[in-house]
Amino acid sequence: MEEILRQTLLYDFYGELLTEHQKQVYEDVVLNDYSLREVADGLGISRQGVHDMVRRSGRLLEEYEGKLHLVERFVSLREQVGRIQRIAQEQSGNPAMEKIGHIAARILEEL
């Protein structure tokens, strides 16, 4: 999985477990692609402080995933439902498979 997608998913699942300050810095640098200098200037801290906080927050998110595996399960579930949908589409003309395809599509929208 590409790194930015992984970081985004980790943050989506575990970001609420970070402090408000950690969330703000992590969002600005990783998700909003602000430079370390921009974030540091905005918060009145050093560039190194921003860098350290991003690394520490990233490690925390990875530790949560290492214990809970929510992102891993989510990605696996999404892939499996996608396979179900593709198989159902291959069997077009079969009313039961079309229903299964529609259900799979709705599940993917929810995920």
TORVODREN-772344 format. One record per atom (N, C-alpha, C): residue in three letters; atom name; x, y, z. Coordinates in Angstrom, 3 decimals, padded with zeros to 6 digits. Layout:
// TORVODREN-772344
<r 'ALA', 'CA', <X, Y, Z>>
...
END
This chain:
// TORVODREN-772344
<r 'MET', 'N', <000.855, -001.166, 000.000>>
<r 'MET', 'CA', <000.000, 000.000, 000.000>>
<r 'MET', 'C', <000.904, 001.233, 000.000>>
<r 'GLU', 'N', <000.531, 002.203, -000.800>>
<r 'GLU', 'CA', <001.367, 003.390, -000.885>>
<r 'GLU', 'C', <001.389, 004.110, 000.467>>
<r 'GLU', 'N', <002.519, 004.724, 000.764>>
<r 'GLU', 'CA', <002.770, 005.259, 002.110>>
<r 'GLU', 'C', <001.777, 006.333, 002.532>>
<r 'ILE', 'N', <001.456, 007.264, 001.650>>
<r 'ILE', 'CA', <000.537, 008.339, 002.054>>
<r 'ILE', 'C', <-000.852, 007.786, 002.342>>
<r 'LEU', 'N', <-001.276, 006.772, 001.580>>
<r 'LEU', 'CA', <-002.566, 006.140, 001.849>>
<r 'LEU', 'C', <-002.521, 005.447, 003.207>>
<r 'ARG', 'N', <-001.433, 004.768, 003.497>>
<r 'ARG', 'CA', <-001.301, 004.086, 004.789>>
<r 'ARG', 'C', <-001.345, 005.102, 005.932>>
<r 'GLN', 'N', <-000.610, 006.194, 005.798>>
<r 'GLN', 'CA', <-000.602, 007.216, 006.845>>
<r 'GLN', 'C', <-001.994, 007.803, 007.044>>
<r 'THR', 'N', <-002.706, 008.009, 005.949>>
<r 'THR', 'CA', <-004.059, 008.553, 006.031>>
<r 'THR', 'C', <-004.996, 007.581, 006.738>>
<r 'LEU', 'N', <-004.910, 006.294, 006.373>>
<r 'LEU', 'CA', <-005.758, 005.297, 007.025>>
<r 'LEU', 'C', <-005.417, 005.162, 008.510>>
<r 'LEU', 'N', <-004.136, 005.133, 008.824>>
<r 'LEU', 'CA', <-003.738, 005.061, 010.236>>
<r 'LEU', 'C', <-004.314, 006.238, 011.010>>
<r 'TYR', 'N', <-004.228, 007.422, 010.423>>
<r 'TYR', 'CA', <-004.748, 008.600, 011.100>>
<r 'TYR', 'C', <-006.273, 008.530, 011.219>>
<r 'ASP', 'N', <-006.937, 008.068, 010.160>>
<r 'ASP', 'CA', <-008.397, 007.947, 010.211>>
<r 'ASP', 'C', <-008.849, 007.010, 011.322>>
<r 'PHE', 'N', <-008.132, 005.913, 011.499>>
<r 'PHE', 'CA', <-008.532, 004.931, 012.497>>
<r 'PHE', 'C', <-008.076, 005.292, 013.908>>
<r 'TYR', 'N', <-006.897, 005.852, 014.039>>
<r 'TYR', 'CA', <-006.314, 006.039, 015.374>>
<r 'TYR', 'C', <-006.007, 007.494, 015.738>>
<r 'GLY', 'N', <-006.282, 008.423, 014.853>>
<r 'GLY', 'CA', <-005.927, 009.821, 015.104>>
<r 'GLY', 'C', <-006.527, 010.400, 016.369>>
<r 'GLU', 'N', <-007.716, 009.945, 016.717>>
<r 'GLU', 'CA', <-008.360, 010.466, 017.926>>
<r 'GLU', 'C', <-007.623, 010.074, 019.201>>
<r 'LEU', 'N', <-006.706, 009.140, 019.094>>
<r 'LEU', 'CA', <-005.929, 008.730, 020.263>>
<r 'LEU', 'C', <-004.719, 009.633, 020.489>>
<r 'LEU', 'N', <-004.446, 010.525, 019.555>>
<r 'LEU', 'CA', <-003.359, 011.489, 019.709>>
<r 'LEU', 'C', <-003.877, 012.711, 020.472>>
<r 'THR', 'N', <-002.962, 013.464, 021.060>>
<r 'THR', 'CA', <-003.358, 014.718, 021.704>>
<r 'THR', 'C', <-003.761, 015.717, 020.625>>
<r 'GLU', 'N', <-004.462, 016.771, 021.015>>
<r 'GLU', 'CA', <-004.870, 017.794, 020.052>>
<r 'GLU', 'C', <-003.660, 018.399, 019.342>>
<r 'HIS', 'N', <-002.603, 018.648, 020.097>>
<r 'HIS', 'CA', <-001.386, 019.231, 019.522>>
<r 'HIS', 'C', <-000.757, 018.265, 018.516>>
<r 'GLN', 'N', <-000.664, 016.992, 018.876>>
<r 'GLN', 'CA', <-000.118, 015.991, 017.961>>
<r 'GLN', 'C', <-000.967, 015.902, 016.692>>
<r 'LYS', 'N', <-002.284, 015.904, 016.868>>
<r 'LYS', 'CA', <-003.179, 015.840, 015.708>>
<r 'LYS', 'C', <-002.958, 017.028, 014.780>>
<r 'GLN', 'N', <-002.887, 018.215, 015.355>>
<r 'GLN', 'CA', <-002.719, 019.421, 014.550>>
<r 'GLN', 'C', <-001.429, 019.353, 013.733>>
<r 'VAL', 'N', <-000.332, 019.001, 014.381>>
<r 'VAL', 'CA', <000.960, 018.953, 013.696>>
<r 'VAL', 'C', <000.967, 017.847, 012.646>>
<r 'TYR', 'N', <000.477, 016.664, 013.002>>
<r 'TYR', 'CA', <000.464, 015.533, 012.071>>
<r 'TYR', 'C', <-000.405, 015.851, 010.852>>
<r 'GLU', 'N', <-001.583, 016.407, 011.075>>
<r 'GLU', 'CA', <-002.466, 016.775, 009.963>>
<r 'GLU', 'C', <-001.795, 017.783, 009.040>>
<r 'ASP', 'N', <-001.207, 018.814, 009.630>>
<r 'ASP', 'CA', <-000.595, 019.862, 008.814>>
<r 'ASP', 'C', <000.558, 019.329, 007.971>>
<r 'VAL', 'N', <001.431, 018.545, 008.564>>
<r 'VAL', 'CA', <002.618, 018.077, 007.838>>
<r 'VAL', 'C', <002.293, 016.911, 006.915>>
<r 'VAL', 'N', <001.624, 015.898, 007.436>>
<r 'VAL', 'CA', <001.426, 014.670, 006.668>>
<r 'VAL', 'C', <000.223, 014.761, 005.735>>
<r 'LEU', 'N', <-000.899, 015.213, 006.239>>
<r 'LEU', 'CA', <-002.117, 015.197, 005.437>>
<r 'LEU', 'C', <-002.281, 016.445, 004.571>>
<r 'ASN', 'N', <-001.883, 017.596, 005.086>>
<r 'ASN', 'CA', <-002.043, 018.843, 004.336>>
<r 'ASN', 'C', <-000.784, 019.253, 003.592>>
<r 'ASP', 'N', <000.299, 018.524, 003.795>>
<r 'ASP', 'CA', <001.565, 018.718, 003.078>>
<r 'ASP', 'C', <002.185, 020.097, 003.298>>
<r 'TYR', 'N', <002.028, 020.638, 004.510>>
<r 'TYR', 'CA', <002.726, 021.874, 004.844>>
<r 'TYR', 'C', <004.171, 021.532, 005.168>>
<r 'SER', 'N', <005.047, 022.491, 004.954>>
<r 'SER', 'CA', <006.456, 022.257, 005.277>>
<r 'SER', 'C', <006.654, 022.319, 006.791>>
<r 'LEU', 'N', <007.736, 021.722, 007.233>>
<r 'LEU', 'CA', <008.065, 021.767, 008.665>>
<r 'LEU', 'C', <008.212, 023.213, 009.118>>
<r 'ARG', 'N', <008.811, 024.037, 008.281>>
<r 'ARG', 'CA', <009.025, 025.445, 008.618>>
<r 'ARG', 'C', <007.687, 026.167, 008.766>>
<r 'GLU', 'N', <006.743, 025.931, 007.852>>
<r 'GLU', 'CA', <005.429, 026.585, 007.932>>
<r 'GLU', 'C', <004.724, 026.229, 009.238>>
<r 'VAL', 'N', <004.753, 024.960, 009.587>>
<r 'VAL', 'CA', <004.083, 024.514, 010.812>>
<r 'VAL', 'C', <004.805, 025.075, 012.035>>
<r 'ALA', 'N', <006.128, 025.011, 012.005>>
<r 'ALA', 'CA', <006.916, 025.519, 013.133>>
<r 'ALA', 'C', <006.656, 027.006, 013.361>>
<r 'ASP', 'N', <006.652, 027.772, 012.290>>
<r 'ASP', 'CA', <006.408, 029.216, 012.413>>
<r 'ASP', 'C', <005.008, 029.488, 012.943>>
<r 'GLY', 'N', <004.034, 028.725, 012.454>>
<r 'GLY', 'CA', <002.655, 028.920, 012.892>>
<r 'GLY', 'C', <002.428, 028.583, 014.351>>
<r 'LEU', 'N', <003.184, 027.617, 014.861>>
<r 'LEU', 'CA', <002.998, 027.182, 016.249>>
<r 'LEU', 'C', <004.030, 027.768, 017.207>>
<r 'GLY', 'N', <005.012, 028.464, 016.652>>
<r 'GLY', 'CA', <006.040, 029.064, 017.501>>
<r 'GLY', 'C', <006.962, 028.028, 018.125>>
<r 'ILE', 'N', <007.228, 026.941, 017.408>>
<r 'ILE', 'CA', <008.175, 025.924, 017.887>>
<r 'ILE', 'C', <009.232, 025.715, 016.812>>
<r 'SER', 'N', <010.248, 024.942, 017.132>>
<r 'SER', 'CA', <011.332, 024.736, 016.175>>
<r 'SER', 'C', <010.929, 023.737, 015.093>>
<r 'ARG', 'N', <011.624, 023.836, 013.970>>
<r 'ARG', 'CA', <011.431, 022.891, 012.874>>
<r 'ARG', 'C', <011.723, 021.476, 013.354>>
<r 'GLN', 'N', <012.763, 021.333, 014.147>>
<r 'GLN', 'CA', <013.131, 020.020, 014.700>>
<r 'GLN', 'C', <012.026, 019.500, 015.620>>
<r 'GLY', 'N', <011.403, 020.392, 016.370>>
<r 'GLY', 'CA', <010.300, 019.989, 017.239>>
<r 'GLY', 'C', <009.125, 019.449, 016.438>>
<r 'VAL', 'N', <008.834, 020.087, 015.318>>
<r 'VAL', 'CA', <007.758, 019.614, 014.445>>
<r 'VAL', 'C', <008.127, 018.244, 013.883>>
<r 'HIS', 'N', <009.352, 018.127, 013.400>>
<r 'HIS', 'CA', <009.821, 016.850, 012.837>>
<r 'HIS', 'C', <009.717, 015.728, 013.862>>
<r 'ASP', 'N', <010.183, 015.991, 015.069>>
<r 'ASP', 'CA', <010.136, 014.972, 016.126>>
<r 'ASP', 'C', <008.694, 014.582, 016.457>>
<r 'MET', 'N', <007.808, 015.562, 016.498>>
<r 'MET', 'CA', <006.412, 015.271, 016.835>>
<r 'MET', 'C', <005.750, 014.430, 015.741>>
<r 'VAL', 'N', <006.046, 014.727, 014.500>>
<r 'VAL', 'CA', <005.480, 013.943, 013.395>>
<r 'VAL', 'C', <005.976, 012.507, 013.475>>
<r 'ARG', 'N', <007.263, 012.326, 013.711>>
<r 'ARG', 'CA', <007.826, 010.972, 013.827>>
<r 'ARG', 'C', <007.228, 010.225, 015.015>>
<r 'ARG', 'N', <007.137, 010.896, 016.140>>
<r 'ARG', 'CA', <006.577, 010.279, 017.357>>
<r 'ARG', 'C', <005.108, 009.901, 017.143>>
<r 'SER', 'N', <004.360, 010.801, 016.533>>
<r 'SER', 'CA', <002.942, 010.529, 016.270>>
<r 'SER', 'C', <002.788, 009.370, 015.285>>
<r 'GLY', 'N', <003.618, 009.348, 014.267>>
<r 'GLY', 'CA', <003.589, 008.251, 013.303>>
<r 'GLY', 'C', <003.891, 006.916, 013.963>>
<r 'ARG', 'N', <004.875, 006.928, 014.858>>
<r 'ARG', 'CA', <005.207, 005.688, 015.599>>
<r 'ARG', 'C', <004.042, 005.245, 016.464>>
<r 'LEU', 'N', <003.392, 006.196, 017.122>>
<r 'LEU', 'CA', <002.229, 005.853, 017.947>>
<r 'LEU', 'C', <001.123, 005.221, 017.108>>
<r 'LEU', 'N', <000.840, 005.816, 015.953>>
<r 'LEU', 'CA', <-000.199, 005.277, 015.084>>
<r 'LEU', 'C', <000.165, 003.865, 014.631>>
<r 'GLU', 'N', <001.428, 003.647, 014.296>>
<r 'GLU', 'CA', <001.895, 002.315, 013.891>>
<r 'GLU', 'C', <001.786, 001.319, 015.056>>
<r 'GLU', 'N', <002.086, 001.780, 016.263>>
<r 'GLU', 'CA', <001.963, 000.897, 017.434>>
<r 'GLU', 'C', <000.517, 000.483, 017.660>>
<r 'TYR', 'N', <-000.411, 001.434, 017.514>>
<r 'TYR', 'CA', <-001.828, 001.094, 017.662>>
<r 'TYR', 'C', <-002.234, 000.053, 016.619>>
<r 'GLU', 'N', <-001.779, 000.256, 015.390>>
<r 'GLU', 'CA', <-002.106, -000.699, 014.332>>
<r 'GLU', 'C', <-001.477, -002.056, 014.618>>
<r 'GLY', 'N', <-000.273, -002.053, 015.159>>
<r 'GLY', 'CA', <000.393, -003.302, 015.502>>
<r 'GLY', 'C', <-000.370, -004.105, 016.547>>
<r 'LYS', 'N', <-001.079, -003.409, 017.396>>
<r 'LYS', 'CA', <-001.853, -004.083, 018.446>>
<r 'LYS', 'C', <-003.281, -004.419, 018.003>>
<r 'LEU', 'N', <-003.899, -003.535, 017.244>>
<r 'LEU', 'CA', <-005.323, -003.680, 016.933>>
<r 'LEU', 'C', <-005.621, -004.181, 015.517>>
<r 'HIS', 'N', <-004.739, -003.909, 014.577>>
<r 'HIS', 'CA', <-004.869, -004.385, 013.187>>
<r 'HIS', 'C', <-006.153, -003.922, 012.497>>
<r 'LEU', 'N', <-006.666, -002.761, 012.860>>
<r 'LEU', 'CA', <-007.908, -002.278, 012.260>>
<r 'LEU', 'C', <-007.729, -001.891, 010.791>>
<r 'VAL', 'N', <-006.612, -001.259, 010.462>>
<r 'VAL', 'CA', <-006.368, -000.869, 009.072>>
<r 'VAL', 'C', <-006.184, -002.117, 008.221>>
<r 'GLU', 'N', <-005.418, -003.062, 008.722>>
<r 'GLU', 'CA', <-005.194, -004.314, 007.999>>
<r 'GLU', 'C', <-006.522, -005.019, 007.716>>
<r 'ARG', 'N', <-007.371, -005.091, 008.706>>
<r 'ARG', 'CA', <-008.684, -005.732, 008.528>>
<r 'ARG', 'C', <-009.552, -004.960, 007.551>>
<r 'PHE', 'N', <-009.526, -003.641, 007.642>>
<r 'PHE', 'CA', <-010.307, -002.798, 006.749>>
<r 'PHE', 'C', <-009.890, -003.000, 005.295>>
<r 'VAL', 'N', <-008.590, -002.967, 005.041>>
<r 'VAL', 'CA', <-008.079, -003.131, 003.672>>
<r 'VAL', 'C', <-008.433, -004.516, 003.144>>
<r 'SER', 'N', <-008.279, -005.528, 003.976>>
<r 'SER', 'CA', <-008.609, -006.895, 003.568>>
<r 'SER', 'C', <-010.096, -007.024, 003.245>>
<r 'LEU', 'N', <-010.931, -006.477, 004.089>>
<r 'LEU', 'CA', <-012.381, -006.541, 003.873>>
<r 'LEU', 'C', <-012.777, -005.824, 002.586>>
<r 'ARG', 'N', <-012.197, -004.657, 002.370>>
<r 'ARG', 'CA', <-012.492, -003.893, 001.152>>
<r 'ARG', 'C', <-012.076, -004.677, -000.094>>
<r 'GLU', 'N', <-010.916, -005.329, -000.046>>
<r 'GLU', 'CA', <-010.463, -006.140, -001.184>>
<r 'GLU', 'C', <-011.377, -007.327, -001.418>>
<r 'GLN', 'N', <-011.795, -008.001, -000.366>>
<r 'GLN', 'CA', <-012.666, -009.168, -000.503>>
<r 'GLN', 'C', <-014.035, -008.791, -001.070>>
<r 'VAL', 'N', <-014.606, -007.703, -000.578>>
<r 'VAL', 'CA', <-015.904, -007.259, -001.095>>
<r 'VAL', 'C', <-015.751, -006.815, -002.557>>
<r 'GLY', 'N', <-014.628, -006.206, -002.888>>
<r 'GLY', 'CA', <-014.369, -005.829, -004.277>>
<r 'GLY', 'C', <-014.313, -007.053, -005.182>>
<r 'ARG', 'N', <-013.696, -008.133, -004.702>>
<r 'ARG', 'CA', <-013.664, -009.383, -005.474>>
<r 'ARG', 'C', <-015.068, -009.937, -005.666>>
<r 'ILE', 'N', <-015.863, -009.908, -004.617>>
<r 'ILE', 'CA', <-017.253, -010.379, -004.726>>
<r 'ILE', 'C', <-017.986, -009.568, -005.789>>
<r 'GLN', 'N', <-017.801, -008.265, -005.769>>
<r 'GLN', 'CA', <-018.470, -007.404, -006.740>>
<r 'GLN', 'C', <-018.015, -007.733, -008.164>>
<r 'ARG', 'N', <-016.718, -007.942, -008.375>>
<r 'ARG', 'CA', <-016.212, -008.274, -009.714>>
<r 'ARG', 'C', <-016.761, -009.612, -010.203>>
<r 'ILE', 'N', <-016.804, -010.600, -009.317>>
<r 'ILE', 'CA', <-017.350, -011.912, -009.693>>
<r 'ILE', 'C', <-018.815, -011.772, -010.070>>
<r 'ALA', 'N', <-019.561, -011.001, -009.301>>
<r 'ALA', 'CA', <-020.985, -010.796, -009.592>>
<r 'ALA', 'C', <-021.158, -010.094, -010.937>>
<r 'GLN', 'N', <-020.295, -009.139, -011.237>>
<r 'GLN', 'CA', <-020.393, -008.435, -012.518>>
<r 'GLN', 'C', <-020.080, -009.361, -013.689>>
<r 'GLU', 'N', <-019.166, -010.293, -013.474>>
<r 'GLU', 'CA', <-018.826, -011.265, -014.525>>
<r 'GLU', 'C', <-020.004, -012.183, -014.834>>
<r 'GLN', 'N', <-020.900, -012.345, -013.882>>
<r 'GLN', 'CA', <-022.062, -013.223, -014.045>>
<r 'GLN', 'C', <-023.313, -012.419, -014.368>>
<r 'SER', 'N', <-023.144, -011.327, -015.116>>
<r 'SER', 'CA', <-024.311, -010.499, -015.431>>
<r 'SER', 'C', <-025.349, -011.338, -016.180>>
<r 'GLY', 'N', <-026.574, -011.022, -015.938>>
<r 'GLY', 'CA', <-027.670, -011.801, -016.505>>
<r 'GLY', 'C', <-028.269, -012.756, -015.491>>
<r 'ASN', 'N', <-027.530, -013.063, -014.471>>
<r 'ASN', 'CA', <-028.014, -013.920, -013.381>>
<r 'ASN', 'C', <-028.594, -012.990, -012.310>>
<r 'PRO', 'N', <-029.906, -013.025, -012.089>>
<r 'PRO', 'CA', <-030.535, -012.086, -011.136>>
<r 'PRO', 'C', <-029.949, -012.171, -009.725>>
<r 'ALA', 'N', <-029.643, -013.367, -009.270>>
<r 'ALA', 'CA', <-029.080, -013.504, -007.917>>
<r 'ALA', 'C', <-027.706, -012.848, -007.839>>
<r 'MET', 'N', <-026.889, -013.033, -008.873>>
<r 'MET', 'CA', <-025.560, -012.435, -008.878>>
<r 'MET', 'C', <-025.646, -010.913, -009.009>>
<r 'GLU', 'N', <-026.632, -010.421, -009.735>>
<r 'GLU', 'CA', <-026.799, -008.976, -009.837>>
<r 'GLU', 'C', <-027.146, -008.379, -008.475>>
<r 'LYS', 'N', <-027.988, -009.066, -007.706>>
<r 'LYS', 'CA', <-028.318, -008.605, -006.352>>
<r 'LYS', 'C', <-027.064, -008.599, -005.479>>
<r 'ILE', 'N', <-026.290, -009.671, -005.597>>
<r 'ILE', 'CA', <-025.041, -009.751, -004.819>>
<r 'ILE', 'C', <-024.110, -008.604, -005.208>>
<r 'GLY', 'N', <-024.032, -008.313, -006.492>>
<r 'GLY', 'CA', <-023.202, -007.202, -006.962>>
<r 'GLY', 'C', <-023.655, -005.865, -006.397>>
<r 'HIS', 'N', <-024.967, -005.661, -006.338>>
<r 'HIS', 'CA', <-025.501, -004.410, -005.781>>
<r 'HIS', 'C', <-025.209, -004.314, -004.283>>
<r 'ILE', 'N', <-025.357, -005.430, -003.599>>
<r 'ILE', 'CA', <-025.048, -005.440, -002.153>>
<r 'ILE', 'C', <-023.575, -005.131, -001.922>>
<r 'ALA', 'N', <-022.707, -005.753, -002.715>>
<r 'ALA', 'CA', <-021.275, -005.521, -002.587>>
<r 'ALA', 'C', <-020.943, -004.049, -002.863>>
<r 'ALA', 'N', <-021.596, -003.467, -003.868>>
<r 'ALA', 'CA', <-021.372, -002.056, -004.182>>
<r 'ALA', 'C', <-021.773, -001.162, -003.010>>
<r 'ARG', 'N', <-022.908, -001.480, -002.378>>
<r 'ARG', 'CA', <-023.352, -000.683, -001.227>>
<r 'ARG', 'C', <-022.365, -000.828, -000.055>>
<r 'ILE', 'N', <-021.870, -002.037, 000.151>>
<r 'ILE', 'CA', <-020.892, -002.242, 001.225>>
<r 'ILE', 'C', <-019.644, -001.415, 000.953>>
<r 'LEU', 'N', <-019.160, -001.435, -000.288>>
<r 'LEU', 'CA', <-017.961, -000.660, -000.641>>
<r 'LEU', 'C', <-018.188, 000.833, -000.436>>
<r 'GLU', 'N', <-019.394, 001.317, -000.735>>
<r 'GLU', 'CA', <-019.698, 002.732, -000.492>>
<r 'GLU', 'C', <-019.634, 003.055, 000.998>>
<r 'GLU', 'N', <-020.103, 002.133, 001.816>>
<r 'GLU', 'CA', <-020.087, 002.339, 003.273>>
<r 'GLU', 'C', <-018.663, 002.332, 003.829>>
<r 'LEU', 'N', <-017.806, 001.512, 003.228>>
<r 'LEU', 'CA', <-016.428, 001.419, 003.711>>
<r 'LEU', 'C', <-015.688, 002.674, 003.296>>
END
